[in-house]
Amino acid sequence: MDRPIETYRGEQFFRNNSLLFVNRSTEDFINPYHDHDFFECVFIAEGSGFHHVGDEVHKVKKGQILFIPIGLSHVFRPTSTNIARHPLSVYNCVFSPLLLRKLSTFASDPGITSFLSDMEGGRLPYYACLDSNDQFEQLFLLLYREYKLPQTGSEDYLNALLLQLLILLQRSTEHPGTSPAPRLTAFLELLSYMEHYYDQELTLSQLAEVSRWSERHLQRLFQEHTKQSFHRYLQNVRIRKSQQLLRETKLKISHVAEMVGYKDIHSFNTVFKRCTGITPGSYRKAALLST
């Protein structure tokens, strides 16, 4: 299909000698069909829509990650002209081939170095996958926050986050069964499951059913890989999540306790103090003073 194509240049986005740009935007019908002289990783943050890639059209939805190589013409479109009601919002992380070359010097794993080499050499095609355990979303949130609110060492921190993002992208391309440690991979997926459902009434028997391992074997895996029992690990996940809520919201402590899986405020206070050394109220006061 013949259509005008605009080329985006890195110098339009990179600032202060940086080779990286991160933003969040809501797609519309105005943004032109385009290609670019940089690499782009996109995370669908909200809604659904369509991704026009070359002469193809792909449906996209929240939770998808897309890698767009240099020179590939594309554009995102929402499902409706009523963007307020049917938005398609994305995080964009674009980076120069020069930055990719710099990051490659820090990689030592053969699989990662080969992946980065293929990307730089133009041998890695357009790719899309689904964020099954929220790891990509967390990385994009960190990238966006650090880019928009720079601090001391932000450039190095952003580069480290980008390398993590590319490593996750490489892992997502691996075919099932190619992992050198399938048991470890399955256990990591189980930990991700706990990160997602920590607010529910999780039990070891439920995880055994999900993982198809025995409860006894699961206990051994937790001790081996986390040096904690299942119950202690779950408690620490919940307390970590509660700390975030105490820092970032004004919710009552009792409500925070409920949101992280504690029906009894006294149990929550006891576990919180054991894990952090202070009460939830003291933690919130200290967090407010440090801002």
C-alpha positions as CSV (number, residue, x, y, z in Angstrom):
1,M,0.0,0.0,0.0
2,D,1.5,3.3,-1.0
3,R,1.3,6.0,1.7
4,P,3.6,8.8,2.7
5,I,6.2,7.8,5.2
6,E,7.9,10.2,7.6
7,T,11.4,9.4,9.0
8,Y,12.0,10.2,12.6
9,R,15.6,11.0,13.5
10,G,17.3,10.3,16.9
11,E,18.3,14.0,17.2
12,Q,14.6,14.9,17.4
13,F,14.3,13.0,20.7
14,F,17.7,12.6,22.4
15,R,18.7,15.5,24.6
16,N,21.9,16.6,26.4
17,N,24.0,14.1,24.6
18,S,21.8,11.3,25.8
19,L,21.2,8.3,23.4
20,L,17.9,7.3,25.1
21,F,14.4,8.8,25.1
22,V,11.4,7.6,27.2
23,N,7.8,8.9,27.2
24,R,4.2,7.9,27.6
25,S,1.7,9.0,25.0
26,T,-1.9,8.4,23.9
27,E,-2.1,7.4,20.3
28,D,-4.4,9.1,17.8
29,F,-5.2,9.3,14.1
30,I,-2.8,12.3,13.6
31,N,0.6,10.7,14.2
32,P,2.0,9.9,10.7
33,Y,3.0,6.6,9.3
34,H,6.8,6.6,10.0
35,D,10.1,4.8,10.3
36,H,13.1,5.8,12.4
37,D,16.9,5.5,12.6
38,F,16.8,4.2,16.2
39,F,15.5,1.1,18.0
40,E,12.2,1.3,19.8
41,C,10.6,-0.8,22.5
42,V,6.9,-0.2,23.2
43,F,4.7,-1.3,26.1
44,I,0.9,-1.0,25.8
45,A,0.0,0.6,29.0
46,E,-3.7,1.1,28.6
47,G,-6.5,0.1,26.3
48,S,-6.3,-1.6,22.9
49,G,-6.0,-0.7,19.3
50,F,-4.1,-1.6,16.1
51,H,-0.5,-1.6,15.1
52,H,0.1,-1.0,11.3
53,V,3.4,-2.6,10.5
54,G,4.5,-2.5,6.9
55,D,1.4,-3.8,5.0
56,E,0.1,-5.7,8.0
57,V,-2.2,-4.8,10.8
58,H,-2.0,-6.4,14.2
59,K,-4.3,-6.0,17.2
60,V,-2.6,-4.8,20.3
61,K,-3.8,-4.6,23.9
62,K,-2.6,-3.7,27.4
63,G,0.4,-5.8,28.6
64,Q,2.0,-6.3,25.2
65,I,5.6,-5.5,24.5
66,L,6.8,-4.7,21.0
67,F,10.3,-4.4,19.5
68,I,10.5,-2.2,16.4
69,P,13.8,-2.3,14.5
70,I,15.4,0.5,12.5
71,G,13.8,1.3,9.2
72,L,10.5,-0.5,9.7
73,S,7.5,1.7,8.9
74,H,4.7,1.6,11.3
75,V,2.0,3.5,13.3
76,F,-0.4,2.8,16.2
77,R,-4.1,3.6,16.0
78,P,-6.8,3.5,18.7
79,T,-10.0,1.5,18.2
80,S,-12.1,4.7,18.1
81,T,-11.9,8.4,17.4
82,N,-13.3,8.8,20.9
83,I,-9.9,8.6,22.6
84,A,-11.1,9.8,26.0
85,R,-13.4,6.7,26.2
86,H,-11.3,4.3,24.2
87,P,-7.7,5.3,24.7
88,L,-4.6,3.5,23.5
89,S,-1.7,4.6,25.7
90,V,1.8,3.4,25.3
91,Y,5.3,3.8,26.9
92,N,8.0,4.3,24.3
93,C,11.6,3.6,25.0
94,V,13.8,4.5,22.0
95,F,17.6,4.2,21.9
96,S,20.5,4.8,19.5
97,P,22.5,2.0,18.0
98,L,25.5,3.7,19.6
99,L,24.0,3.1,23.1
100,L,23.3,-0.6,22.2
101,R,26.9,-1.0,21.3
102,K,27.9,0.5,24.6
103,L,25.6,-1.8,26.5
104,S,26.9,-4.8,24.6
105,T,30.3,-4.4,26.3
106,F,28.7,-5.1,29.7
107,A,27.1,-8.4,28.5
108,S,28.9,-11.6,29.1
109,D,26.3,-14.3,28.6
110,P,26.6,-15.8,25.1
111,G,22.9,-15.8,24.6
112,I,22.6,-12.1,25.5
113,T,25.7,-11.0,23.5
114,S,24.3,-12.9,20.4
115,F,20.9,-11.3,20.9
116,L,22.3,-7.8,21.1
117,S,24.6,-8.4,18.2
118,D,21.7,-9.5,16.0
119,M,19.7,-6.4,17.1
120,E,22.6,-4.1,16.2
121,G,23.2,-5.9,12.9
122,G,19.6,-5.6,11.8
123,R,19.0,-9.4,12.1
124,L,16.4,-9.1,14.8
125,P,12.9,-8.7,13.2
126,Y,9.8,-7.0,14.5
127,Y,8.7,-8.9,17.6
128,A,5.8,-8.8,20.0
129,C,5.0,-10.7,23.2
130,L,2.8,-10.5,26.3
131,D,4.0,-9.4,29.7
132,S,2.9,-12.5,31.7
133,N,4.3,-11.5,35.1
134,D,4.3,-7.7,35.0
135,Q,8.1,-7.5,34.9
136,F,8.1,-5.4,31.7
137,E,5.5,-3.0,33.1
138,Q,7.6,-2.5,36.2
139,L,10.7,-1.8,34.1
140,F,8.9,0.7,31.9
141,L,7.5,2.5,34.9
142,L,11.0,2.8,36.4
143,L,12.4,4.0,33.0
144,Y,9.8,6.6,32.6
145,R,10.1,7.9,36.2
146,E,13.9,8.1,36.1
147,Y,13.8,9.8,32.7
148,K,11.2,12.4,33.7
149,L,12.6,13.0,37.2
150,P,16.4,12.7,36.7
151,Q,18.7,12.5,39.7
152,T,22.4,11.9,40.4
153,G,23.5,9.0,38.3
154,S,20.3,8.9,36.2
155,E,22.1,8.2,32.9
156,D,23.8,5.2,34.3
157,Y,20.6,4.0,36.0
158,L,18.7,4.4,32.8
159,N,21.3,2.4,30.9
160,A,21.1,-0.4,33.5
161,L,17.3,-0.5,33.2
162,L,17.5,-0.6,29.4
163,L,19.9,-3.6,29.6
164,Q,17.5,-5.3,32.0
165,L,14.7,-4.7,29.5
166,L,16.7,-6.1,26.6
167,I,17.6,-9.2,28.7
168,L,13.9,-9.8,29.4
169,L,13.1,-9.3,25.8
170,Q,15.7,-12.0,24.9
171,R,14.3,-14.4,27.4
172,S,10.9,-13.9,26.0
173,T,12.1,-15.1,22.6
174,E,13.4,-18.4,24.0
175,H,11.4,-21.4,23.0
176,P,9.9,-23.6,25.7
177,G,12.3,-26.3,26.8
178,T,15.5,-24.4,25.7
179,S,16.2,-23.0,29.2
180,P,19.3,-24.6,30.8
181,A,17.4,-24.9,34.1
182,P,13.7,-25.6,33.5
183,R,13.0,-26.3,37.2
184,L,14.5,-22.9,38.2
185,T,12.4,-21.2,35.4
186,A,9.2,-22.8,36.7
187,F,10.0,-21.7,40.3
188,L,10.7,-18.1,39.1
189,E,7.3,-18.2,37.4
190,L,5.8,-19.3,40.7
191,L,7.4,-16.4,42.5
192,S,5.9,-14.1,39.9
193,Y,2.5,-15.7,40.5
194,M,2.9,-14.8,44.2
195,E,3.8,-11.2,43.3
196,H,0.6,-10.9,41.4
197,Y,-1.8,-12.7,43.8
198,Y,-0.1,-11.7,47.2
199,D,-3.4,-10.0,48.3
200,Q,-5.3,-13.2,48.1
201,E,-5.4,-16.1,50.6
202,L,-2.4,-17.9,49.3
203,T,-1.5,-21.3,50.8
204,L,1.2,-23.8,50.1
205,S,-1.3,-26.3,49.0
206,Q,-2.7,-23.9,46.4
207,L,0.8,-23.2,45.0
208,A,1.4,-27.0,44.9
209,E,-1.7,-27.3,42.8
210,V,-0.6,-24.5,40.5
211,S,3.0,-25.8,40.1
212,R,2.1,-29.5,40.2
213,W,4.9,-30.0,42.8
214,S,4.3,-31.5,46.2
215,E,4.1,-29.2,49.3
216,R,7.2,-30.8,50.7
217,H,9.1,-30.2,47.5
218,L,8.0,-26.6,47.3
219,Q,9.2,-26.0,50.9
220,R,12.6,-27.4,49.8
221,L,12.7,-25.0,46.8
222,F,11.8,-22.0,48.9
223,Q,14.6,-22.8,51.4
224,E,17.1,-23.5,48.6
225,H,16.4,-20.5,46.4
226,T,15.1,-17.8,48.9
227,K,16.6,-19.1,52.2
228,Q,13.1,-18.5,53.6
229,S,10.1,-20.7,54.2
230,F,7.1,-20.2,52.0
231,H,5.2,-18.3,54.8
232,R,8.1,-16.0,55.6
233,Y,8.6,-15.2,51.9
234,L,4.9,-14.4,51.4
235,Q,5.0,-12.2,54.5
236,N,7.9,-10.2,53.1
237,V,6.2,-9.8,49.7
238,R,3.1,-8.4,51.5
239,I,5.1,-6.1,53.7
240,R,7.1,-4.8,50.8
241,K,3.8,-4.0,48.9
242,S,2.4,-2.3,52.0
243,Q,5.5,-0.1,52.3
244,Q,4.8,1.2,48.8
245,L,1.2,1.9,49.7
246,L,2.2,3.7,52.9
247,R,4.7,5.8,51.0
248,E,2.5,6.7,48.0
249,T,-1.0,6.9,49.3
250,K,-3.0,8.3,52.2
251,L,-5.0,5.2,52.8
252,K,-5.7,4.2,56.4
253,I,-3.3,1.6,57.7
254,S,-6.2,-0.8,58.2
255,H,-7.1,-0.5,54.6
256,V,-3.5,-1.0,53.5
257,A,-3.4,-4.2,55.6
258,E,-6.5,-5.5,53.8
259,M,-5.1,-4.6,50.4
260,V,-2.0,-6.7,51.0
261,G,-3.9,-9.7,52.3
262,Y,-4.2,-9.2,56.1
263,K,-7.7,-9.3,57.5
264,D,-6.5,-8.7,61.1
265,I,-4.8,-5.3,61.7
266,H,-3.0,-6.7,64.8
267,S,-1.4,-9.5,62.8
268,F,-0.3,-6.9,60.1
269,N,1.2,-4.6,62.7
270,T,3.1,-7.5,64.3
271,V,4.5,-8.8,61.0
272,F,5.3,-5.3,59.8
273,K,7.3,-4.5,62.9
274,R,9.1,-7.8,62.7
275,C,10.1,-7.3,59.1
276,T,11.0,-3.6,59.3
277,G,11.8,-2.9,62.9
278,I,9.1,-0.2,63.2
279,T,5.4,0.1,63.2
280,P,3.4,1.0,60.0
281,G,2.6,4.5,61.4
282,S,6.2,5.2,62.2
283,Y,7.2,4.0,58.7
284,R,4.7,6.4,57.1
285,K,5.9,9.4,59.2
286,A,9.5,8.7,58.3
287,A,8.7,8.4,54.6
288,L,6.9,11.7,54.7
289,L,9.8,13.4,56.4
290,S,12.2,12.1,53.8
291,T,10.3,13.6,50.9
